[in-house]
């Protein structure tokens, strides 16, 4: 099961390390954008990576990390501005680690991402794809239906926690800074769905008042807003460094912050303790399919493109006798695949997601569920599938799984990836094993960030 619900910090350091940074500011001209959110330039024989830039810009940077032929740098100022540069909408852009591209107009973000995908496949998989990359744009703002917020004690200018309410010092909520575990407290987040922003601000007020447990460290929020439901709801999963006393009273207080907060789960991972207040799931409607999604199950984060992604993966191609859905999650692909195939075997290793999948597949006897690691399942699988759909986590496929896919020799494979470097690596093995790429689609499920979702269709030669 994929876990990519929180914002991933940009790959630029938050502060110089005196052991590794040396030298004075210098000017460079940005050659191109690369995967990870940075621009690339050259200086004195070294490759320089710097965030918040655009190709052709002349910028002044200062080293933050220096190695023999490699420099990570911080942007000091833009000397020659690209005509495409725009002003960010978020007041926290540049400090918060969640967004990389708010200085780039959205139409240009899509173009650059397609170029980055093409180059990353060439670099990591030696795949010279000269065909079209079909892009699927999202609404660029208010798109996220899931977020992960960090919670830390508020700091004064001297770095000490101020006195607060009797229950503990005031707390702040936000996201990690880039390449850091320090908090960037936020009072706005324009990529959140309206309901999630409402919940974030309500939690911010409660934390500032010191009325929530001081052991609180993280909150994961998920909503079905915009998913064809009459009354949207929100799941909140709260992680603590120690299980709080009076949990029921705290849960009721949190549920009272917004009427959409339907289910609250308290989790202390160090002691393995949990307490649920509410149903433990919500229903997410896409087209004719309804999905139950629980607190520990993954679902796509873009509320505008999830349905189009499922349609593209499942409906663009012929049906058949048997389809495999590997890393099936709650059944985003398995359910619509059952409309086209006589049998669908859905494989998911996460027990929580597999339970949701079982519920979602009730009344659909065509779907057979295997709660197992994909590698273990493929090792013993015997059959001749007409289609294999793969949707792995960022690390991609285990080598043995790729080898087994080649041995099984399905006529068609559809690879859904959220990480172009591992996609290129796995595609190279599949191409060497007798497959060819028939099409590539880029779904921009993560506007304003460098992340992207790719759908690659392969056919056996």
JOSULDA-V27678 format. One record per residue. N is the residue number from 1. PHI is phi in whole degrees, 0 to 359 (NA if undefined). BURIAL is + if it has 24 or more other ideal C-beta (glycine too) atoms within 12 Angstrom, else -. Layout:
# JOSULDA-V27678
N PHI BURIAL
N PHI BURIAL
This chain:
# JOSULDA-V27678
1 NA +
2 286 +
3 234 +
4 214 +
5 279 +
6 275 +
7 283 +
8 269 +
9 293 +
10 297 +
11 269 +
12 226 +
13 288 +
14 281 +
15 204 -
16 289 -
17 261 -
18 299 -
19 283 -
20 245 -
21 261 -
22 204 -
23 105 -
24 258 -
25 302 -
26 214 +
27 263 +
28 220 +
29 248 +
30 286 +
31 277 +
32 193 +
33 267 +
34 234 +
35 297 +
36 120 +
37 99 +
38 262 +
39 263 +
40 246 +
41 213 +
42 238 -
43 204 +
44 51 -
45 81 -
46 252 -
47 273 +
48 248 +
49 243 +
50 214 +
51 273 +
52 65 +
53 234 +
54 226 +
55 304 +
56 80 -
57 287 +
58 266 +
59 227 +
60 260 +
61 229 +
62 231 +
63 295 +
64 248 +
65 210 +
66 231 +
67 235 -
68 305 -
69 231 -
70 209 -
71 227 +
72 261 +
73 230 +
74 255 +
75 285 +
76 265 -
77 198 -
78 265 +
79 276 -
80 243 -
81 276 -
82 292 +
83 295 -
84 275 -
85 298 +
86 227 -
87 276 -
88 291 +
89 273 -
90 261 +
91 292 -
92 262 +
93 298 +
94 102 +
95 257 +
96 292 +
97 274 +
98 273 +
99 239 +
100 241 +
101 238 +
102 292 +
103 275 +
104 242 +
105 302 +
106 297 +
107 300 -
108 283 +
109 304 +
110 298 +
111 297 +
112 295 +
113 296 +
114 297 +
115 295 +
116 295 +
117 299 +
118 299 +
119 290 +
120 295 +
121 296 +
122 292 -
123 284 -
124 268 +
125 236 +
126 51 -
127 253 +
128 265 -
129 277 +
130 258 -
131 283 -
132 292 -
133 247 +
134 284 -
135 258 +
136 238 +
137 275 +
138 257 +
139 294 -
140 283 +
141 229 +
142 59 +
143 263 +
144 282 +
145 262 +
146 219 +
147 208 +
148 235 +
149 251 +
150 268 +
151 232 +
152 217 +
153 299 +
154 293 +
155 244 -
156 270 -
157 298 -
158 271 -
159 89 -
160 258 -
161 284 -
162 286 -
163 292 -
164 225 -
165 291 -
166 299 -
167 283 +
168 144 +
169 291 +
170 300 +
171 241 +
172 240 +
173 231 +
174 173 +
175 235 +
176 292 +
177 289 +
178 301 +
179 49 +
180 206 -
181 250 -
182 272 +
183 277 +
184 254 +
185 293 +
186 232 +
187 238 -
188 202 +
189 200 +
190 287 +
191 267 +
192 282 +
193 299 +
194 305 +
195 292 +
196 295 +
197 296 +
198 301 +
199 293 +
200 302 +
201 292 +
202 294 +
203 296 +
204 301 +
205 294 -
206 294 +
207 292 +
208 297 +
209 280 -
210 70 +
211 261 +
212 253 +
213 303 +
214 292 +
215 281 +
216 295 +
217 235 +
218 203 +
219 227 +
220 253 +
221 240 +
222 218 +
223 225 +
224 257 +
225 302 +
226 80 +
227 256 +
228 58 -
229 245 +
230 291 -
231 232 -
232 299 +
233 228 +
234 227 +
235 259 +
236 238 +
237 248 +
238 255 +
239 255 +
240 239 +
241 277 -
242 196 -
243 296 -
244 284 +
245 282 -
246 56 -
247 301 +
248 299 -
249 295 -
250 295 +
251 297 +
252 296 -
253 297 +
254 294 +
255 297 +
256 281 -
257 290 +
258 204 +
259 295 -
260 284 +
261 285 +
262 263 +
263 223 +
264 232 +
265 239 +
266 264 +
267 222 +
268 247 +
269 294 -
270 292 -
271 254 -
272 65 -
273 252 -
274 221 -
275 215 +
276 252 +
277 233 +
278 126 +
279 290 -
280 90 +
281 198 +
282 226 +
283 252 +
284 244 +
285 259 +
286 231 +
287 52 -
288 267 -
289 258 +
290 244 +
291 241 +
292 277 +
293 231 +
294 266 +
295 300 +
296 253 +
297 254 +
298 269 +
299 215 +
300 303 +
301 271 +
302 263 +
303 285 +
304 265 +
305 246 +
306 300 +
307 293 +
308 294 +
309 297 +
310 298 +
311 294 +
312 294 +
313 290 +
314 261 +
315 254 -
316 271 +
317 150 +
318 286 -
319 274 -
320 168 -
321 275 -
322 221 +
323 233 +
324 254 +
325 244 +
326 264 +
327 61 +
328 284 +
329 60 +
330 272 +
331 105 +
332 308 +
333 262 +
334 299 +
335 295 +
336 292 +
337 297 +
338 294 +
339 283 -
340 241 +
341 237 +
342 291 -
343 223 +
344 228 +
345 258 +
346 254 +
347 246 +
348 213 +
349 270 +
350 283 +
351 299 -
352 295 +
353 294 +
354 296 +
355 294 +
356 297 +
357 300 +
358 300 +
359 295 +
360 293 +
361 269 +
362 301 -
363 86 -
364 235 +
365 296 -
366 294 +
367 269 +
368 250 +
369 254 +
370 239 +
371 272 +
372 198 +
373 294 +
374 301 +
375 298 -
376 294 -
377 298 +
378 294 +
379 299 -
380 250 -
381 291 +
382 230 -
383 169 -
384 231 -
385 290 +
386 280 +
387 212 +
388 238 +
389 257 +
390 239 +
391 224 +
392 280 +
393 290 +
394 302 +
395 288 -
396 79 +
397 267 +
398 297 +
399 306 -
400 295 -
401 294 +
402 296 +
403 298 -
404 292 +
405 300 +
406 294 +
407 294 -
408 295 +
409 69 -
410 302 +
411 299 +
412 228 +
413 231 +
414 244 +
415 255 +
416 254 +
417 229 +
418 250 +
419 216 +
420 306 +
421 299 +
422 287 +
423 299 +
424 301 +
425 300 +
426 290 +
427 299 +
428 302 +
429 292 +
430 295 +
431 294 +
432 293 -
433 269 +
434 113 -
435 262 +
436 225 -
437 279 +
438 257 +
439 196 +
440 226 +
441 240 +
442 249 +
443 257 +
444 272 +
445 284 +
446 227 +
447 304 +
448 76 +
449 238 +
450 280 +
451 290 +
452 205 +
453 247 +
454 236 +
455 244 +
456 245 +
457 259 +
458 237 +
459 234 +
460 287 +
461 292 -
